[in-house]
Amino acid sequence: MRILLINPPFLSNINFEHISPPIGLGYLASVLLNAGHQVSILDAALGVRRRISKNRHYIGMDWEDIGKYVKQSKPHIAGISCPFTSRFEYAKRTVEIVRRNAPSAKIVMGGVHPSVAPEQVMKESGVDFAIAGEGENVLLNLVSALDKKEDYENIRGLSFRKDKDVVINRELDLSMDLDSIPHPARDLMDMESYIEQPVARWSWKKNRQTSVFTSRGCPQKCTFCAVHHINSRKWRGRSAQNVVEELEILKREYHIDSIAFEDDNLTADRKRMREICRLILEKDLKFTWCTPNGVAIDTLDRELLKLMKESGCAMLNLAVESGDEHILRDVMQKRLILDHVREIAYMCRELGIAANAYFVIGMPGETENSLQRSLDFAVSLPLKSIGVFIATPFPGTELYKWCLEKGYIDVKNYQKQFYDEPDNSMLHKALIETPVMSRQRIEWWEKRFNKEFWKHQYRFNPFLRFKVIAAKVLKA
């Protein structure tokens, strides 16, 4: 069968938005290709960048050009990615384009939003099917069933229509051994377009960088995270040999010199991480690597950090989240000891690993005092940079359930902002309001957090100001 996999355009609040290769679609493509199907990938997020209003930029191909591509492809099946709830509107528009230009094609939507809200996707988008969780087995089984005109009703993770009803199979299919999945079909992507972008992920240097996923799932129970709807809380890792084999291919075929490990929990298995580092050293791959998606601090120690540095680790993003013990443990339900955070941050500086940190502010229970404690903690750490985000009650999270139950979100305003605003700006808008903390106050604290942190940084490194200004000009 002919299958077209599409990554839709999206909105951003900045003109320069780093576009990563759609690795998820690459995995789907490789599995389908192995089964003998004809597959193509259209990354419609690669294309024009134009300002459509203040702080709103359209990122991707024109809709007319997307339609032409779909029409020329003549797909039997079109798979559309919806990685974030905030991209649902453009995913729906992509469905319309496919319907108009390939009316006989069956349309499938997968990603985070179809995983947390399959009923909404089925009722509002006009798709024939929605996939929850990991899609390789689900899509492969669906394609096989459609090809052979067989029954698909018992496929785990699949939503579909039966008569006038929507049927949701909620059980996720997590049966695939990750080493059995072929490496992503990067040959179906325009890799140079990703590599040649002016700035790499979390870097001011120009590198030939690309993204790699070495594991799936996360055993943590952070209340603001919905990743378990995709990969569950059961962590599964590819073998060190399998990972390094992919790294060798990237080095040989694409001349990559920087890797962004995008795992939700790269170092969950410390033994495996040590083996990955040792193999990188044995094979003399000579590239740097970083962790833009964050790394679990409680998995790190001096021995592992030293080996990571030797294997090319240049930067770690530490998932700190809060400097207040109550918010961290009782509200976020994050297993983390702040003294250990401080130890790891200083170890990174000692070993020559640039440490950044993520902080999430504005959780229910947040107060002026808890925010000040977080700010004081951030300033006390030897960090290169920080990412401060306002707690966003994403559908499917415990945070979302709490906020609904307690009336902490304005549902009408929530829906409008979630579906109308760029997804990266969503992380900097306060949607939660509690009796002790207004939305306006949370947004004020975000500005103060950044201002005080950078004031502290400039005091000890005056030349850093020029680097930051240069980075902002580049992204403007």
N, C-alpha and C positions, 0 to 999 in steps of 0.2 A: 504494500500500500504506500501511497505518497503522503508523507506527513510533514507539515510545516509547523515549526515551533517559533513562537513570536514573543519577544520581550518588548512591551509597549513603550511609547514615549512617556514622559512624566514632567511634572513641574518642579522647579527648584527656586530657592530664594537667592541664589547667586548665579552669576553669568557663567563662571567656570564651575562645572560639576564633574568630579572624577567619575568616569564610567568604567566599571569593572566588567570583565567578560562574564556573560551569564552562564556560570559553571553548572548551575542546576540543569539548564537546558542542554548543556554539553553532555552531562551524564545520561539524560533521557535519550539523547540522540545516539550515543554510543551503544546503549542497550538495544535500541530499535534497529540500528544498523547491523548489529551482530545477529539479529533475528531475520535479516534479509529484507528489511523495508527500505524504501527510499526516503531519506530525511534531509531537510534543509533547515537552517536557522536564520531568522530575520531579527537582528537586534535593532529595532526601530528607535532605541534610545541613542544610537549613533546617528548624528546628522546635524541639522541646523540648531543654533542656539539663539533664541530671540526673546527680547523683553516684551512681555504682553501687558504688564502693569508694574507699579512700584513693588519691588521685591518679589516679582513673579516672572520667571523665565521658562519658556518652553524649551525642553531638551529632547531633541530627536527629529525623526523624519517627518515631512509633511504628510498629512493623512492621504492626500491624493497619490503620493508615491507609494505609500504602504498598500493602498488599494491596487495599484498597478502590479506590485510585486506578488500580491496574493493571487490576482487574476492569472498572471503568467505561471505561477507555481501549480495551479489546478490541484490543490490538495484534496485527498479523500478525508483527511483528518487535520484539523488545526488545533494546536495546543497553545494556550495563551497564559503567560506568567503574570501572577498578581502577587508580588513579594510583600507588599505592605497594604494595609487597609486604606491608607491615603492615596494609593494608586488605583483604587477600584474604579473610579470614574473613567479614567483613561483605558483601563482594561475593558470596561463595558463598551466604550467607543470603538475599541479594536474589534470586539465581537461584531458590532454593526458593520464595520468595514469588511470583515470576512463574509458575513451573510450576503452583503451586496455584491461581492466580487467572486465568491465561491459558494453559491446558494445550496449546492448539494452536499457540501462538506459537513461532517460532524465536528462540533466545537467543544473542546475540553478546556477548563480553566483549573490551574493548580497554583500552589504557593501558600503563603501564610494566611491571607484573608479567606480563601476557600476552605482552609483547614479550621479556622476559628468560627466562620460564619457560613457554612455550606448552604443553609436554607436561604439566606439573603442572596447569595450568589446565584442559586438556581432560580429564584423568583424574580430577580431584578435584572440579570445580565442577558438572559436569552440563550445561555449555553445549553448544550445537550447533556453535558456531564461536568461534574466538579470532582476534583481529587483532593483528599485530605492526607496530610502526612507526606512521607517519602513517595515519590511518584513512579520510580522505575518499574517495579513489579506491577503496580496498578495500571499504568498506561500500557505496558507490554501485554498484560492479560486482556485489557479492553480492546486494543488494536487486534489482537488475535481473535477475540470473540466476534468483533465486527467483520473481520475479514472472512471468517468461516461461517458467519451468520449463526453463531452459537449464543447461548444465554450468558449474560454478564451480571445478573442480579445479585450473585453471591460474592462478587469481588470486594474484598475488604478495602475500605477507604474511598469507595466510589459512591457518588450521589447521582441520581438520574430521575427521569420522569416515568411514571407508570400510569397510563391513562391520564387522569387529571391531577394525580397526586405526585408529590416529590418524595422519593425514597432516599434516606440517608443511611449509608452503612458506616457507622461511627468507628468501628474497630480498625485501628491502623495496621498496615502491613509493614512490619519491621523485620521480615524474615530474611532479607538479603544479607549474605556475608559481604562486607564492604570490599574485600579483596577480589570478590568475584565480579564486581562491576568494572567494566573497562574504563580506562582513563577518559576524561571528558574529550569529546570530539572537537578539539580546538581547530582542526583543519576546516571545519565548517564555519569558523568565525574569522572576521578580519582582524587577526591578532595585532598587526602593526598599528591599527587605529587606536587600540587600547594602550599599547606600549609607548606610542609617540606622544601621549598627552604631556603637557608641560610640567605637571607636578604629579609625583607618585603619592600613594596613600600615606598620610602622616609623614611626609618628608618634604623638605625644602630643596632637596637635591633632585636632579633629573636622573632617574634610573630606568633601566629596562626591567620594569617590575610587572609581575602578574600575581594573581590570587591562586591559592591552593587550599583545599579542605582535606584534612587528614583524619577527621573523626566526625561523629554525629551524636547528638544528644548531650545532655548536661544533668548531672545528679543534683545540682543545686535547686533550691525551691524559692528563688527570688520572686517576690509577689508582684513585681512590675514586669515580669518577662513571660512571653507566650510561646517560647521556642518548643516547649514540650508538646505542643499541638502538632508539630512537624516531626520531630525526632524522638519524642518521649523523654522521660528523665533517665532512661537507660542509656548510659554512655557506651558507644561502640567505636573502636578505633581500627583503622587500616593498619596492617603490619608495617613495621619500619622498612622492610625490604620493598614493599609495594609503594610506600610514600617516596622513598629515595629513587626508585625506578622512574617515577613521574618527574622528579626533579632533574634527573639526568636527561630525560627527553626534552624538558624545557630549556635546559642549558644547550643541548646539542642542536635542536631544531629552531629555537627562537632566540638564542643567545641572551637568555635572561640572566641578569646579575643581581636581582633583588626579588625576594619572595615575601608576599603578604599572607601569612597563615591566618585564615579567616574562621577557624574553628570557634565554637562556643566554649570549648574547654580543652584547649590544645594539650595541656600538661596533666590531665586527669590521671593518666597512667604514667607515672614518673619513669618506670622501667622502660616503657616503650619510647618515651621522649629521649631518654639517655641513648637508646639504641639508634634512633634517628640521627642524633647529633654525631655519634661515633661513625655511622656509615657516611655521613656527609664529609667528615674529616678523612676517612679511609679513601674515599673516592676523589678527594681533593676538588670538590665542586666549586669552591671559591665564589660564593655569593653572600650577600648580607640578607638578613631576614628580620621581619617585625611581626607584631600581632595587633593589627588595627582593631579587631573586634574585642580586644581585652583578654586578659589571662587571669585565671583563678590564683590569687596570691597565696592561699593556704596550701597550694601544691608545690610551692617553690622553697628551695633551701640553697645554701651556698654551693654545695657540690653540683647540683643541677644547673644553677646559674652560671657557674664557671665553665661547665661543658657547653652550655648554650652559647656563651660568648665565644668560645673557641671555634664553634661550628658556624659562626657568622651572625649571631644575634646582635643587632645594632640598636634595637628599640623594643621596649615592652610597654604596652598600655595596661596599667594595673587597674583592675576593677575594684576600686575602693568603695565607691558609692556614697558613703557617709562617714563623718568623723564623730558622730554621736552614737554611743553604745546602744541606747534604747531604740533609736530609729533603725540602726543597722540590724540588730538581732530580733527585736519584737515586732517591728513594722515590716521591714524588708525581708525578714527571716533569712538573713545571710550569715553563714557560718564564717566569721572572720574576726580575728583578734587584732585590734589596732596596734598593739606593740609589735606584733609580727609584721604588719604593714610597714611600720617605720624601719624595722630591721632589714626587710627586703629592699626598700627604697635606697637605704644607705649601702647595701651590698651591691646594688646595681651601679651606683656612682663609683664605688671602689673598683668594680670590675670593668668599668667603661661602657656600660649599657645605659643608653638614654632612657629614663623612666618618665612616662606620662601617666596621668591618673584620670579616671572617670569619676565624676560625682553626680548624684541624682538628688535634687532638692525639691521640697514641696510635697512630700508624702503626707498622708493623714497622720496627725500627731506631731507634725513639725511645728516648732515654735521659734521665736526670735533667738532663744538661748541655744537650741539645738543647731540652728543655722550658723550661729557664731562659732560654736564648737567645731563644726565641719570646716568653716573657713580658716579658723586658727590651725586646725590639723593640716589642711592643705598647704598653708603657707609654711608650716614647720618642716615639710618634707623636701628632700633634694630632688625636685622634679624639673624636667625640661619644659613641660607644658601640661595643661589640664583641658579636659572637656567637661563643661558643666551643662547638665540637661535638667529641664523641669520634668518632674514625674508625669508621665503620660498614661492615662488609664486605657491601655490598648484592649480591645475586645479579646476575651479569652483569658485575661489575667485575673489573679485574685484581687489585685488593686481595682480593676474595673467593677468586680462584684461588690466590693466594699463600698465604693463610691456611689453605686446605684442604690444600695441598701440604705445608706446614710444620707442620701440626697446631696452629696458633695459635688455633683456635676449637673450643669444645666443641659439636659438631654438635647434640646433644640439647638443650642449653641454648639454643643459637642458634635452633633452630626454635621452641622454646616462647616465647622472648622476642619473636621477630619477629612471630609470629602472634597473640600474646596481649596485647601491650603497645600503648599508644597510639603512633602513628607519630612524634609529636614527642618523646616521651620516649625513643624508640629512639636518638635522636641524642645522648643524654646518659647512655647505659649502655655500659660497656666490655664488648665481646664478644671482643676480641682480647687474648690473653695471650702474651707472648714470654718467653724465658729471662731477659731483663733488666728486664722491666716487667710487673708483675701487673695484673689488672683493677682491684683495689682502689686501687693506686697511681695509675693513670690517672684514676680518678674523684676521687681526692684532689687531683690536679693541676688538674683542671677547676675545682674549688671555689677553689683557690688562685689560679688565673689570674683568675677573676672578682673575687675579694676584693682582690687587689693592684691590679688595673686600676682598680676603683672607688674604692679608698682614694686612689690617685693623683689621680683626677678630683675627688674631694671636697676634696682639699687646695687645689686651685686654684679651685674653684667650689662653695662651701659650699651655695648655694641649689639646686644640682643634686640633692642628697639628697632634698629635698622633692618634686621632680618625679618621681624614681624611685619613691619610696614611694607617691605618688599613682597612678602607672601600675600598680604592683603591686596596690594596693587595688582599682582598677578591674577588673583581670583576675581577682581572687580569686573 
